[in-house]
């Protein structure tokens, strides 16, 4: 007889602890997980109303933000790896172990949720299925059901506890599907004595269910790291203040508040003929009298005056039915059906995070936590595994003119995934062998292939009479494939074993300028293909190479082209005009679309390729390392035009004068999350 979920729970938690302990042990190793900065965002969206004052303010913020010790972070990738990287620290930010003031998470919990993404293009709507990576991360209908869900969340909760300060709190937002099971895990991880509240949020309005009570609430489990927890209280406004603050004096309206101590616990004395146990000492009672802060009833009973101007409102209880429902969240959530209303996060952050404190949300979704934290002057970190979610969050934060923030990704994601699939002792060469095999190539002999990343198409005879001359290079997942790799591959093609007719480079991650680099090389005997980013997850799901062979598509790259950049003015300020020319999506087969949706996409690609761009940004002084965007436009930005489905195709920037050439970088992200980049050098304007 199979074990019940409660019987499995101790083993699930024990396994989760072991997984978390391995991650914590690896933090000091040379191969610890790191974060790669993809974009340093200085929010400055294109606007028809942009003027020189806004331009000057932009430059001031640019200069100031580079001096700041802290920069907020939007992280794309598995939150387990993101937390490992935050615990490890990096050259910019020390380890955040014990430094986070508040964590709010809203992990997926609805087993009937539809995780497909709708992509609206001019005249057509596409329906994109989630990648295998996203299916693994977001679906709670895995083979083992709720047991798998608990196995997923346990090590993550342990790492969250490590990140929390001793004064910190965590709020875990769930519903009836898994909430009470997760509470058992929370009791184990944080300690049963550190459970503070179960909060009931009315997530929906009343509705009729034919065979049960209407289900209209979610549960939020509130835990503290320790008894040192920060708490500023939570209050809501009086519904009818005129009935509460019904007395008046020269200081304004007030209510009279009882000064009698409950249960006989306060000091006992006689005041104005009344003997009581009071809430205040006799000295403080006299002080209130001197300040005219006492109210006497018609019978002479003494009470304290509480002025409306001093009142914080009514103390909030554990049932929250006053701050909007999921309808408000959807209207503010940029298209996410599960988005939470800003008022919900406003209450939580105000109550449990000090001003200037750090708020983290490791299931970022539509970005409500980061947006509210930004508004309230708190520092923030948010992560999500979905590229659509990260694009939404980036646009939302730019939309509200957030402080500068970093958009980062997990470094070495495939390496970490390989450790899970192949074991912690795997080598990069093992992974390269798998990639070569799935591409249909045989590994070259060891004496010519010390890194085990070179292959030949199956059937090649290494003797004098070769039947094929195609060399295949599987690049490493722990670096970005760029011009250096391409030049090395060309050299090996021309020299290794007497030379080859062509070379194919298979890469995991690419420099955004890779399309421009390929064009500049102008070598028709070079082909560059993309290794599917979910290959290892598919390998794990299918159960081995043999079952996956023949089903893997290695896709071509996409690239962006622009018109020559115009540069005018050479006094205090100068102007740059950047115009998009074309965007080519060479790998539509890599997108998880059915045939009908792929045909719709192809029609848009043929007719209006720039309509595929979701977001683009400009760095007028690119250093070749960090892309600093100081101008952005994106679909949905109607501050510059009325077209919510297209970006503007040209940018005009006013920047401080610079002597000599400028290195301008333009980066675009399409509606599917693919990135492309152009770097160009612009000579100084001649007057």
Buried (B, 14 or more C-beta within 10 A) or exposed (E): EEEEBEEBBEEBBEBBBEBBEEBBEBBEEEEBBBBBBBBBBBBBBBEEEBEEEEBEEBBEBBEEBEEEEEBBBBBBBBBBBBBBBBBBBBEEBEBBBBBBBBBBBBBBBEEEBEEEBEBEBEEBEBBBBBBBBBBBBBBBEBEEEBBBBBBBBBBBBBBBBBBBBEBBBBBBBBBEBBBEBBBBBBBBBBBEEBBBEEBBBBBEEEEEEEEEEEEBBBBBBBBBBBEEBBEEEBBBEBEEBEEBBEBEEEBEBBBBEEBBBEEEEBBEEEBEEBEBBBBBEEEEBEEBEEEEBBBEEEEEBBBBBBBBEEBEEBEBEEEBEEBBBBEBBBEBBBEBEBBBBBBBBBBBBBBBBEEEBBBBBBBBBBBBBBBBBBBBEBBBBBBBBBBBBBBBBBBBBBBEEBBBBBBBBBBBBBBBBBBBBBEEEBEBBEBBBBBBBBBBBBBBEEEEBEEBBBBBBEEBEEEEEBEBBBBBBBBBBBBBBBBEBBBBBBEBBEEBBEEBEBBBBBBBBBBBBBBBBBEEBEBEBBBBBBBBBBBBBBBBBBEEEEEBEEEBEBBBBBBBBBEEBBBEBBEEBBEBBBBBEEBBBBBBEBBBBEEEBBEBBEEBBEEBBBBBBBBBBBBBBBEEEEBBBBBBBBBBBEEBEEBEEBBBBBBBBBBBEEEEEBBBBBBBBBBBBBBBBBBBEBEBBEE
